[in-house]
Structure formats: C-alpha cells, structure tokens
Amino acid sequence: PPCGRRRGTVLLVEDEDGVRRLSTRALESAGWRVLAAASGEAAMQMLEAEPGPPSVLVSDVVMPGMDGTQVVRAVRARHPGLPVVLVSGYSESAALEGLPEEDLHFLPKPYTLRQLVARVEQLAAEAAR
C-alpha cells in the first residue's frame, strides 16, 4: 500500500495455528491490520476490545467450540452487513448452510495466500463503494 498506509482491519478466525500464522503474515504484508483469533470465543473478545468494526471477517467454518456460522451470526449482530469470507475444506453449500447469502463469500481450502488477500481486498473495495 502507498506510504505504508493501513488498509483496514481483518478479523481472522482460524483454529489451525500454521494456517492462521501464514494468513496473518500474508494479509499484514499486503497492508492489513490483522486480529488473529484461534477460536470464535477469542474473536468475540477481540471484537469487544475494538473501537470500530473490522473491514472484513475471515473465518474457518469448522472449529471446536463456536463454529464459523456462529461467529458470523455473532459478529453480524454487532456489525450488520460486514463482508465475510468463510473458508472450508467442505463444499460451499455445506459451509454456507443456514446463513443469509448477502455479503457472504466462500473460499475453498486449500487456498493460496494470494487468493485470500485478493478476496479480502475485493470485498473491502466493494464495501467502501
């Protein structure tokens, strides 16, 4: 990003340490501030400590405790219309089951870090319009 300007904040919820670390590094090197949570519960605590809404939520679907769909509902209850990227090794229909479709995007695992960054940037740009 120009002049090292921050692009916004991504709330990243991923229970796999390696995936979370790599995704965080990729997003940060693209200029994003990342709130990286190992669980849905941790994500909600981080969100409460934040002064404003994140730009984009990226969450794994299948996690112990609070799963991705519960995270999306809880975050959207606070920040309606927040763009969401759900990542999963399962099919899109299984991952998005029971969730409202708007501003919900699916990224199948395994994904490349470039795909993740591009998807986040695309959603943030659309939301800014």
C-alpha positions as CSV (number, residue, x, y, z in Angstrom):
1,P,0.0,0.0,0.0
2,P,1.2,3.6,-0.7
3,C,3.2,5.2,2.1
4,G,2.7,2.1,4.3
5,R,-0.9,3.2,4.9
6,R,-3.0,0.6,6.6
7,R,-5.9,-0.6,4.5
8,G,-8.2,-1.6,7.4
9,T,-8.6,-4.4,9.8
10,V,-9.3,-8.1,9.1
11,L,-10.7,-10.3,11.8
12,L,-9.2,-13.7,11.1
13,V,-10.7,-16.7,12.9
14,E,-8.8,-19.9,12.3
15,D,-8.1,-22.7,14.7
16,E,-5.1,-24.2,12.8
17,D,-2.0,-22.4,14.1
18,G,0.0,-22.8,10.9
19,V,-2.8,-21.6,8.6
20,R,-3.6,-18.7,11.0
21,R,0.1,-17.6,11.1
22,L,0.6,-17.8,7.3
23,S,-2.7,-16.0,6.6
24,T,-1.9,-13.3,9.1
25,R,1.6,-12.7,7.6
26,A,0.2,-12.5,4.0
27,L,-2.5,-10.0,5.0
28,E,-0.1,-7.9,7.0
29,S,2.4,-7.8,4.2
30,A,-0.4,-6.5,2.0
31,G,-1.0,-3.7,4.4
32,W,-3.8,-5.0,6.5
33,R,-4.0,-4.9,10.3
34,V,-5.0,-8.4,11.4
35,L,-6.8,-9.5,14.6
36,A,-5.9,-13.2,14.5
37,A,-8.1,-15.4,16.7
38,A,-7.6,-19.1,17.4
39,S,-11.3,-19.6,18.2
40,G,-14.7,-17.9,17.8
41,E,-14.7,-17.1,21.5
42,A,-11.3,-15.3,21.2
43,A,-12.6,-13.5,18.2
44,M,-15.6,-12.1,20.1
45,Q,-13.3,-10.9,22.9
46,M,-11.0,-9.2,20.4
47,L,-14.1,-7.6,18.8
48,E,-15.3,-6.2,22.1
49,A,-11.9,-4.5,22.6
50,E,-12.0,-2.8,19.2
51,P,-13.2,0.8,18.8
52,G,-14.9,0.1,15.5
53,P,-15.9,-2.7,13.1
54,P,-13.3,-4.7,11.2
55,S,-13.3,-4.2,7.4
56,V,-13.7,-7.9,6.7
57,L,-14.3,-11.1,8.7
58,V,-12.4,-14.2,7.5
59,S,-13.4,-17.3,9.4
60,D,-12.9,-21.0,9.1
61,V,-16.2,-22.9,9.2
62,V,-15.3,-26.0,11.2
63,M,-13.8,-25.2,14.6
64,P,-14.1,-26.5,18.1
65,G,-16.5,-24.5,20.3
66,M,-18.0,-21.7,18.4
67,D,-18.0,-22.6,14.7
68,G,-17.8,-20.3,11.7
69,T,-21.5,-19.9,11.2
70,Q,-22.0,-18.9,14.9
71,V,-19.1,-16.4,14.6
72,V,-20.7,-14.9,11.5
73,R,-24.0,-14.5,13.3
74,A,-22.5,-13.0,16.4
75,V,-20.3,-10.6,14.5
76,R,-23.1,-9.5,12.2
77,A,-25.4,-8.9,15.2
78,R,-22.9,-6.2,16.1
79,H,-21.9,-5.1,12.7
80,P,-24.7,-5.8,10.2
81,G,-23.6,-6.1,6.6
82,L,-19.9,-6.8,7.4
83,P,-18.3,-8.6,4.4
84,V,-17.5,-12.2,5.3
85,V,-15.2,-14.8,3.8
86,L,-15.9,-18.3,5.0
87,V,-13.1,-20.8,4.4
88,S,-13.6,-24.5,4.5
89,G,-12.5,-27.9,3.2
90,Y,-16.2,-28.8,2.9
91,S,-18.4,-27.8,-0.1
92,E,-19.8,-24.3,-0.4
93,S,-23.4,-25.5,0.1
94,A,-22.4,-27.3,3.3
95,A,-20.3,-24.4,4.6
96,L,-23.0,-21.7,4.0
97,E,-26.0,-23.8,5.1
98,G,-28.4,-21.7,7.1
99,L,-26.7,-18.4,6.6
100,P,-28.0,-15.4,4.8
101,E,-26.4,-15.1,1.4
102,E,-25.6,-11.4,1.3
103,D,-22.0,-10.3,1.6
104,L,-21.1,-13.9,2.3
105,H,-18.2,-15.3,0.2
106,F,-16.7,-18.7,0.2
107,L,-13.1,-19.7,-0.3
108,P,-12.4,-23.4,-0.5
109,K,-9.5,-24.9,1.3
110,P,-6.7,-25.3,0.4
111,Y,-6.4,-21.8,-0.9
112,T,-3.3,-19.8,-1.8
113,L,-2.3,-16.8,0.3
114,R,-2.6,-14.7,-2.9
115,Q,-6.3,-15.9,-3.3
116,L,-7.0,-15.0,0.3
117,V,-5.5,-11.5,0.1
118,A,-7.2,-10.8,-3.3
119,R,-10.6,-11.9,-1.9
120,V,-10.3,-9.7,1.2
121,E,-9.2,-6.7,-1.0
122,Q,-12.1,-7.2,-3.4
123,L,-14.7,-7.3,-0.6
124,A,-13.2,-4.3,1.2
125,A,-13.3,-2.3,-2.0
126,E,-16.9,-3.3,-2.7
127,A,-17.9,-2.4,0.8
128,A,-16.2,1.0,0.5
129,R,-18.3,1.9,-2.6
